[in-house]
Amino acid sequence: MQVFGRRFLAAVIIAVASLAASAHGAAPLLIAYGGHNETMAPLWVGIEKGIFRKYGVDPRVLQTRSGPVMMATLASGQVPLVWAAPGSAINTSVSGLKLSCFVVGNNRIPRELIVRKGIESLEDLRGKSFGVQSIGGGFWLSTMAALEGLGIDPDKYNFKMRVLGDTGTVTQALITGNVDAMVVPYSYADMAKRAGAKSLADVGTVNMVFQLTTLCAPKDPASINNETMINLTKGIVDSLVFILDPVNKREVADVLKKHLRLSKSEDVEAAYKVSRLQMPNLDIAPNIEAWKLVRHLLSRVNPKVQEADLEQIITGNIVRQLETTGFMAEMRKRLPR
């Protein structure tokens, strides 16, 4: 626990120092994120298609190299918002920063458990390594949740988590044999399989309560007020509706192709599939049971998270207000049948 805490604090201090030296300030609604994959679809699509501007907000996104660095940008005041894994939010909260997490972007895990050439079964994976972006971040969290859902105990199999980089970096590491396994979206899984890797499980078929991305701000009215939270949430909901409407397939696919730098049509198709499967409905309210699972998984590496009061981190009143005003009902009417 102490080692984890020191490492997390060190990452925060280093990132804050480097960001403080930056020559330019953060935009008023700059949103930091760590995972560069399809989980960003509601933000990318909403920004590029002008959906957020319909509600009087104009967010921009800033990629950071990991969850701890992303949360450091928030703690330092360099950004007012983060698109974070619940695990990052919980870790940061027990480190002392009070957060309000008010809307989520997905509730499914459309990913596969992929292994390198030479590994044929789960038994072959004993003692092997999994590639992740950071310990406690979204990539790690989806990996641990996938193993939990598949009934695989990482300790029993003596799995080792190797911090390598974002989804694309880990995929290349597996293809070249520098890591043994990974849990990645279908699009990256397909890339690896074309290079000879093997899928051991389709995590997307596992029925579990889970949430992987959430929009959070410091619990400080001077940072982000209630009206801004409502308008950002409206933009995310409208973006999700846009993504789920097959009429918009070409436009959504083009946004994903641009940001994920995809060149093959089959990879673009797979990314589009993931963007729809990861949130097939509009259940955007933070789910306490999903967050309890996250806290349980995090306790493996940071026992202190057991002290986290999830009710103080989750802000449910924003979505409730949208339900009360009828906004959510109108949005659900627009969902494809």
C-alpha positions in Angstrom: 0.0 0.0 0.0 2.8 2.4 1.0 4.7 1.7 -2.2 1.6 2.2 -4.4 0.8 5.5 -2.6 4.4 6.8 -3.0 4.5 6.0 -6.7 1.1 7.6 -7.3 2.1 10.7 -5.4 5.4 10.9 -7.3 3.6 10.7 -10.6 1.3 13.5 -9.5 4.2 15.7 -8.4 6.2 15.1 -11.6 3.3 15.8 -13.8 2.2 18.9 -12.0 5.7 20.3 -12.2 6.0 19.6 -15.9 2.6 21.0 -16.6 3.2 24.1 -14.6 6.2 24.8 -16.8 4.0 24.8 -19.9 3.8 28.1 -21.7 0.1 28.1 -22.2 -2.9 27.7 -19.9 -5.7 25.2 -20.1 -8.8 26.0 -22.0 -11.9 26.7 -19.9 -13.4 23.3 -20.7 -10.3 21.3 -21.4 -10.9 17.6 -20.6 -7.9 15.4 -19.9 -8.0 11.7 -20.7 -5.6 8.8 -20.7 -7.0 5.9 -22.7 -6.7 6.6 -26.5 -9.3 4.1 -27.8 -13.0 3.8 -28.6 -14.0 4.9 -25.0 -13.3 8.4 -26.3 -16.0 8.1 -29.0 -18.7 10.2 -27.2 -16.3 13.1 -26.7 -14.7 12.9 -30.1 -18.0 12.6 -32.0 -19.7 15.3 -29.8 -16.9 17.8 -30.4 -16.4 17.2 -34.1 -20.1 17.2 -34.9 -20.8 20.3 -32.9 -23.2 18.5 -30.6 -21.9 20.0 -27.4 -22.2 23.5 -28.8 -26.0 22.9 -29.1 -26.0 23.0 -25.3 -23.8 26.0 -24.9 -20.5 24.3 -24.1 -17.4 23.8 -26.2 -15.1 21.2 -24.7 -11.7 20.2 -26.0 -9.7 17.1 -25.1 -6.1 16.7 -23.9 -4.4 13.3 -24.1 -2.1 12.3 -21.2 0.1 9.3 -21.0 -1.6 7.5 -18.1 -4.3 7.7 -15.4 -2.1 9.1 -12.7 -0.8 11.9 -15.0 -4.3 12.7 -16.1 -5.5 13.0 -12.5 -2.4 15.2 -11.8 -3.5 17.7 -14.4 -6.8 18.0 -12.6 -5.2 18.2 -9.1 -2.9 21.0 -10.4 -5.7 23.0 -11.8 -4.4 22.7 -15.4 -7.8 21.2 -16.5 -11.2 21.5 -14.9 -12.4 18.0 -16.1 -11.2 14.5 -16.7 -12.7 11.6 -18.7 -11.4 9.0 -16.3 -11.7 5.4 -15.3 -13.7 5.1 -12.0 -10.5 3.5 -10.6 -8.5 6.7 -11.2 -11.3 8.7 -9.6 -11.3 6.5 -6.5 -7.5 6.5 -6.2 -7.4 10.3 -6.4 -10.2 10.7 -3.9 -8.5 8.7 -1.2 -5.4 10.8 -2.0 -7.3 13.8 -0.8 -8.9 15.5 -3.8 -12.7 15.6 -3.6 -14.4 14.8 -6.9 -17.8 14.9 -8.5 -18.2 12.2 -11.1 -21.6 12.8 -12.8 -22.0 10.9 -16.0 -20.5 7.7 -17.6 -19.7 6.9 -21.2 -20.0 3.1 -21.3 -21.3 0.1 -19.4 -20.0 -2.9 -21.5 -16.6 -4.4 -22.2 -16.5 -5.2 -25.9 -13.0 -6.6 -25.7 -11.1 -9.8 -26.2 -8.5 -11.7 -24.2 -5.7 -11.9 -26.8 -2.4 -13.9 -26.4 0.7 -14.0 -28.5 1.9 -16.7 -30.8 2.8 -19.9 -29.0 0.2 -19.6 -26.3 -2.8 -21.9 -26.9 -4.7 -22.1 -23.7 -5.3 -20.5 -20.3 -3.0 -23.0 -18.7 -0.2 -21.8 -21.0 -0.7 -18.3 -19.5 0.4 -19.3 -16.0 3.2 -16.9 -14.9 2.9 -14.8 -18.0 2.6 -11.0 -18.5 -0.4 -8.8 -19.4 0.2 -5.4 -21.0 -1.5 -2.3 -19.4 -1.1 1.4 -19.5 -0.8 2.1 -15.8 -1.7 0.3 -12.6 -5.1 1.3 -11.5 -6.1 3.1 -14.7 -8.7 2.2 -17.3 -6.7 -0.3 -19.3 -5.7 -2.1 -16.1 -9.2 -1.9 -14.8 -10.8 -3.4 -17.9 -8.2 -6.2 -17.8 -8.9 -7.0 -14.2 -12.7 -6.7 -14.7 -12.5 -9.0 -17.7 -10.5 -11.6 -15.7 -13.0 -11.3 -12.9 -16.0 -11.8 -15.2 -14.3 -14.8 -16.8 -13.7 -16.3 -13.4 -9.9 -16.2 -13.7 -8.0 -15.4 -10.5 -4.8 -13.4 -11.5 -3.1 -14.4 -8.3 -3.8 -18.1 -8.8 -2.3 -17.9 -12.3 0.5 -15.7 -11.2 -0.1 -13.1 -13.9 2.2 -10.1 -14.1 1.0 -6.7 -15.1 3.5 -4.8 -17.3 3.1 -1.1 -17.8 3.8 -0.4 -21.4 1.7 2.4 -22.8 -1.7 3.0 -24.5 -3.8 0.4 -26.4 -1.8 0.7 -29.7 1.5 0.4 -27.9 0.4 -2.7 -26.0 -1.0 -4.3 -29.2 2.4 -3.8 -31.0 4.2 -5.2 -28.0 2.1 -8.4 -28.1 2.5 -8.8 -31.9 6.3 -8.5 -31.5 6.4 -11.0 -28.6 7.3 -8.4 -25.9 4.3 -9.2 -23.8 2.2 -12.3 -23.5 -1.4 -11.2 -23.2 -3.8 -8.3 -23.3 -7.5 -7.4 -23.0 -8.2 -4.9 -25.8 -11.2 -3.6 -27.9 -12.3 -5.7 -30.8 -10.6 -3.4 -33.3 -7.1 -3.9 -31.7 -7.8 -7.6 -31.2 -8.5 -8.0 -34.9 -5.1 -6.3 -35.7 -3.3 -8.7 -33.4 -5.1 -11.8 -34.8 -4.2 -10.9 -38.3 -0.6 -11.0 -37.2 -1.0 -14.5 -35.7 -2.2 -13.8 -32.2 -5.0 -15.9 -30.7 -8.2 -15.0 -28.8 -8.9 -17.0 -25.7 -12.1 -15.3 -24.7 -14.7 -12.7 -25.9 -15.2 -10.5 -22.9 -18.1 -8.8 -24.6 -20.3 -11.8 -24.0 -19.8 -11.7 -20.2 -22.8 -10.4 -18.3 -21.5 -8.1 -15.6 -22.3 -4.7 -14.1 -19.4 -2.4 -15.2 -18.5 1.1 -16.1 -15.2 2.2 -17.6 -15.3 5.9 -18.2 -16.8 8.8 -16.3 -16.6 12.6 -16.5 -15.3 14.1 -13.2 -14.6 17.6 -11.9 -13.2 18.8 -8.5 -16.0 19.2 -6.0 -15.7 23.0 -6.1 -18.4 25.3 -7.6 -15.7 27.6 -8.8 -14.3 24.9 -11.1 -17.4 23.5 -12.8 -20.9 24.6 -11.8 -24.2 22.6 -11.9 -25.4 24.2 -15.2 -22.2 23.3 -17.0 -22.4 19.7 -15.7 -25.9 19.5 -17.0 -25.0 20.9 -20.4 -22.0 18.6 -20.8 -24.2 15.6 -19.8 -26.7 16.6 -22.4 -24.0 16.7 -25.0 -22.7 13.3 -24.1 -26.2 11.8 -24.2 -26.9 13.4 -27.6 -23.5 12.1 -28.9 -24.4 8.6 -27.8 -27.7 8.8 -29.6 -25.8 10.0 -32.7 -23.4 7.0 -32.4 -26.2 4.5 -31.9 -28.2 5.7 -35.0 -27.0 3.6 -38.0 -27.8 6.5 -40.3 -24.7 8.2 -38.9 -22.4 5.2 -39.4 -20.2 6.9 -42.0 -19.7 10.0 -40.0 -18.9 8.2 -36.8 -16.6 5.8 -38.6 -14.7 8.8 -40.1 -14.2 10.3 -36.6 -12.8 7.1 -35.3 -10.6 6.5 -38.3 -9.1 10.0 -37.8 -8.4 9.8 -34.1 -7.3 6.2 -34.0 -5.3 6.6 -37.1 -6.8 3.5 -38.7 -5.9 2.7 -42.3 -7.7 -0.7 -42.9 -11.4 -0.7 -43.6 -11.9 -3.7 -41.4 -10.3 -1.9 -38.4 -12.5 1.1 -38.9 -15.5 -1.3 -39.0 -14.4 -3.0 -35.8 -13.9 0.4 -34.1 -17.4 1.5 -35.1 -18.8 -1.8 -33.7 -17.0 -1.2 -30.4 -18.3 2.4 -30.1 -21.8 1.1 -30.3 -21.5 -2.0 -28.2 -19.7 -0.3 -25.2 -22.9 1.8 -24.5 -25.9 0.2 -26.2 -28.4 2.3 -24.2 -28.5 5.6 -22.3 -27.8 4.3 -18.8 -25.4 7.1 -18.1 -25.8 7.5 -14.4 -22.9 6.3 -12.3 -23.9 2.9 -10.9 -22.9 2.3 -7.3 -22.7 -1.5 -7.8 -20.3 -1.1 -10.7 -18.1 1.3 -8.7 -18.1 -1.2 -5.8 -16.6 -3.8 -8.2 -14.0 -1.2 -9.2 -13.1 -0.6 -5.6 -12.8 -4.3 -5.0 -10.4 -4.7 -7.9 -8.4 -1.7 -6.9 -7.9 -3.0 -3.4 -5.6 -5.6 -4.8 -3.0 -2.9 -5.4 -4.1 -0.2 -3.0 -5.9 -1.4 0.1 -6.5 2.2 1.1 -9.3 2.5 -1.5 -11.6 0.4 0.9 -11.9 3.7 2.8 -13.4 5.5 -0.2 -16.9 6.7 0.3 -18.4 6.1 -3.2 -21.5 8.1 -2.3 -19.3 11.2 -2.0 -17.6 10.6 -5.3 -20.7 9.8 -7.4 -23.0 12.7 -8.2 -26.4 11.3 -9.3 -28.4 14.5 -9.2 -27.3 15.7 -12.7 -28.8 12.7 -14.4 -31.9 12.9 -12.1 -32.5 16.4 -13.2 -32.4 15.4 -16.8 -34.9 12.6 -16.1 -37.2 15.0 -14.2 -37.2 17.6 -17.0 -38.0 14.9 -19.7 -34.7 15.3 -21.6 -33.7 11.7 -21.1 -37.2 10.5 -22.2 -36.9 12.6 -25.4 -33.4 11.2 -26.1 -34.6 7.6 -25.6 -37.3 8.2 -28.2 -34.6 8.9 -30.7 -32.8 5.6 -30.1 -33.1 3.2 -33.1 -35.6 0.4 -32.6 
